């Protein structure tokens, strides 16, 4: 019987290469031959033992080790298991064996209050995500992208990747779609100069892969001045390449001087928009201090429960009339627009350069550790390399 190699996170800080049977005689769903799988911040947290997902909601779970990680996936359809009906992607495009697809990792029930009363984001009470919520003990085990093949359930949202988009760009689809949550700032825009108005100043806290996607997204949206903060010169240099105007290395400048510098670039007011991508709750308070009165703060970087921070509600929020928007997931309706952005702006932004390192499956743990280094951007695994 054909076997499938996979990198299995057996428990925190322990990854093993294991083999599983290739899924045979499945009645529905599809089997995809993996090309690339990105390492997400949530994978790093899970490896470190910070494994609580959707904390504080009905969908709260602890990672059911052992798991095959990997939810930022792109691959080629190997097998369409159901022969009864044509297979179509989320946008109605017919799919066939040999097509390249990417996927939304969140599987929703379609029956709970959130599924029936909200749309666009997977707020489902029973949400389960590939690479995080399915144990290898659950048949047929292959529910993560760090494997030569992945089994995708029929209720999963999948998206056909245009031929003009390479796997190295398509693997960024889920990550970049998270950055599309920044569009929520447009919802509160008014002529009173709140929200994402015309030519705003944007501060981005942390320019790892998500922060870099946020640089690109805000530039496309029409940002005026983009100021980024990080502790890595490697990442700050990359941010300049992707559209940032000013960089601040937080290791070299104290918090007060960082605030003064931002105010010096904004006529003493503070930033119109602040976007949190640091994954550190302490950065949230600092970002609020950099926000001007009636400014908008968008938090993208704390999907995993990373702890608490202290804020002064009156001074940092109420007196400023600040608008705070939390983004705890990504809009599954926007993958198609993400792929269109990749096509339209390929000459303006070197999207492939967001992928800084690529590792074979056998070096999955080495890849994960590299993704925690400050001299990396998006690190990916190529299971069939």
N, C-alpha and C positions, 0 to 999 in steps of 0.2 A: 504494500500500500504506500502511496506517495505521502511523504511527511513534509511538514512545514516548520522551519526554524523560526523561533521567536525569542526576543529578549524579555524575560519575565522579571518584574519587580516582586520578589518573593516576600519582602518586608522592607521597611525603611532601611536605606543604606545597603541593600543587597539585591543585586541583579544577576540573574543566571540565564545562560543560553539553553533553551529547551526545545524539544521537538513535539509536534502535535500531529494527529492524523489530518490529512486534507479532507475538508467536509465533503461527504459523498451523499448523493440522493436527497439533497435539501429540497423541500417542496416550494420554498419561496425565497425572496431576497436575492442578493447577488454576491459573487465572490470576485474580489478585486486583487490583482497582482500589484503589490505596493511598489511605487517608485521612490517617493520621499515622504518622510514623516518628520514634522518639526518638533523641537523640544520647547514646550511652553513653560511659562513661569509656574503654572500649577503643577507640572511634572517635577520641577525642582522642589517645590514645597512638599509634595507627596514623598519624594525621596528623603527629605529631611525629617519626615514624621508629622508634618503639618497637613494632615490629610482630610480635614473636615470640609465637605463641599456643601454649598448652598446653606451656610450656617444661619440659623434663626428662622428657617422656613420649613414648611411641611415636607419639603424634598431633602432636608438635611440628611447627609449620609457620611459615614466614615469609609474610606477606601477599603473594599473587600479583598485584601491580599489573599492569594497572589493574583496579579493583574499583568496584562500586556499593555504598557502605556502607549500613548500616541493617538492624538485626536486632531492634529493638523495634518491631514492626509491628502495625498494625490496618488492616483494609480490608474491602471488599465483594467477594464472589465474583462475578467477571465471567463466567467460563466454567469448566465442568467438562469436562475434555478427554476422559475416558473415558466412553463411553455404556453400557458392559457391566454395571457393578454400581453400586448406590446408594453415594453418597459419605457416609462417616460421620467424625465427629471422634474424637479420642482417647478420649472417654467414651461413644461409641456413639450420639451424637446425629446424626440424619440431616441432611445439609446440602443446600442447593439454591442456585441462582443468586439473588443478592440478599441472602444471609445475611452478617452481619458476623462475621469471624473474627479471632483472633490466633493466634500460632504460637510453637512452640519453635524457636529458630534453629539448634539443633544436630541434625545428621543423623547417625544412628548406623548401623553396619553390621548389627547383630543377629547376627553370626557370631563375633566375637572372644571371648576368655576373659572380658573384663569384661561384654560384652553378655549372655553366657550365665550368668555367675555373680554378677552384681550387678544391682540394679534400682533405678530411681527417679532416679538421676543419670546423665548421659551420659558415663560414664567410658571410652567406646569408644576402642580403639587407632586407629581410622580416622575419628574424629569430624571433621566439617567443618561450619562454621557459615556461615549466610547473612550477607552483609555483610562477611565477613572472609576466607573461604577459597575463594570461587568467583570466578575472573577473568571479565571481560567477554569474553575470548577463548573462553570455553567456551559453547557453544550452550545456550540461546538468550539468553545474556548477562544477563538480568534477574533476578539473584539477590540483590538488595538493595532495601531499602525506600525509598531516595532516588530513586525513579522513579515515573512515573505508574502503571505496572503492574509487578507482580512475578510471576514464574513460581515456583510451589511444587511441588517434586518429590513424587511419590506416597508416598515413605517418610517424609515430614515429619510430625511431630505437630502437628495443628491443633486449635483449640478454638473452639466456637461461643460468641459473646458474647451474653449476654441483652440483650433490647431495652431494658431499664431502665438499661443502662450506656452512657454516652456514649463516643464515640471518644477524647475527651480523658482519660478514666479508663482505658479499655481499653488505651491505648498504654502504660500503666504496668504491664501484666500481667507482662512478663518481669522487669522490675526488682523488682517487689514479690515475685515468686516467688523471686528470689535471697534476699531477706530472710527467706523461710520457712526457709532453712538454719539460722536461729537456733534452730529447734526441736530441732536436734541437741543443744543443751544440756540438754534434758529427758531425753535418753537416759541421761545419767550422773547424774541426780538421785537422791539417797538421803536418808534421814532424818539422815545425818551432815552434811547441809547442804552438799552439793556440787551442781553443776549448777544448772539453773533451778528453784529451789524456790519457796516461797511469798513473795511480796512482796519480791523481791530489789532491791538497788541495782544500777543498770546505768550504766556509763560508755560513751559512744559517741564514738569518735575520728573526727571529720569528719562534717559534716552537709550534704554535697551530697545529690543525689537518693537515693542508696542509704542514706546515713545517716538521712535523714528517713523513709524507708520502715522503717528499723530502729527509729526512735522509735515509729512507729505500731505496728509488730509487737510490740515488747516491752510497749507499753502494753496492747494487746489480750491478751497472754499473762499479764498480771497483775503487771507490774513495780511496785515501790514508788516509789523515787526514781530519776529519770532525769537524768543529768548529761551534757552534751554539750560537746565542744570543737571549735572551728574558728577560722579566721583572718578570717571574714567576719561582720560584724554582721548583714548582710542574711539570711544563712542561719541564724544563731543566733536571730534574731527569728522566722523561719519555724519553727524547731524548737520554740520556746515555743508557737506556735499549734497545733502537732501533738502536744503532750503532754510536752515536756521541762520539768523542774522548775528546773534550774540550768544556766547557760551560762557557758563560759569562753572568752574570746577569747585565743588563744595569742600574739597580737601584743602584748598588753598585760601579760601575766603570764609571768614566767620559769618554766622547767620545775620547779624546786624548789618555787616557790610554788604552781604548779598541783597538784603532788602533795600539798602540805600542805593545800590547800583541799579536795581530794577526801577526804583523811583526816579533816578537820574535819567533813565531812558524813556520815562513816561511823564515828563513835566511835573514830577512830584506826586502824581495821582496814584500810581499803581497800575497793574495790568487790567485790561478789559476782560480777558479770559485767562483762567488758570486751569491746566489739565494735569491731573495727578496720575503718573504712570510709574511711580517709584516702588510701589509695593511695600511701602514703609509708612505706618500710621503717623509717625512724627512729621513726615513731609506734608501731611494734610494741614496741620496747624501752620507751618511755615507758608504754605501756598495761600492760605486764607489771609495772612498778613500782607502778601504781595498783591492781593486783589484790591482794586479801587472800589469806591462806593458805587453801588448798583451793578457791580461786576458779577460775572457768572463763573462758578467753579464746577468743573466736570471731573469726577473721580472714576478712573478706569482701572487703577492698578491694585485693588485690594479685593479680588474675587475670593481668595482664600482668607480665612479668619487669621489675620496677622497680629491681632491684639488691639489695644486701645491707645488713645492719646488724649492729652488735656487741651481743651480749648476754652476760650472765654466767649460764651454765647453772645453776651451783650456787645462786647467790643469788636469781635471778629465777624459776627454774623448780623445781628439785629441793627446795630448802628449803621453798618454798611449797606443794609438792605440787600445783602448778598443772596444770590440764587445759587443753590447747590443741587447739582444733578448727579446722582449715583448711577453708574452703569455696571450692572452685575452680570451681564452676559452680552450677547451680540444678536443683531436682527437677522434671523434666518431668511427674511424676505430680500436681503440686500446682497446676497452672493453674486447674483447676476450683474448688479451695478459694479461690484468690486472687480469682476472679470472685465467689464467694459472699461473701467478706469485703467486697468493694467494695459489694455490694448491702446486706449487713446493717448495715454501719457508715457508710453514706453520710450519715447525720444527725449522727454524732459527729465525723467527720473530713472536711474539705473537700478531697477527693481531687483535684478538678480544679485546685485552687490549687497543686498540686505542679508543674503545667506553667506556667512563668513567661513563656515566649516561644515564639511560633510564626512560622515563616518560610516563604515560598514556595520552591519548588525552585531558582529562579534565584539565591537568596541563601543557598545551602547552606553556602558557605565562611564567610560572615558569621555564619550560625547556629552553626557549629562554634566559631568564635572567641568568640562570645558565651557559649557553654556553658563556656568556660574562665574567664570573668569571675566574680568573687566576688559579683556582684549578679544571679546567675541561679540558678534551680533546674533543673528538667527543661526543656530546650530541645527543641522538636520541629520537624520539617519536614512541611509539608502539600503533597505533590507535585502535587495537582490544585487548589490554591488559585487 
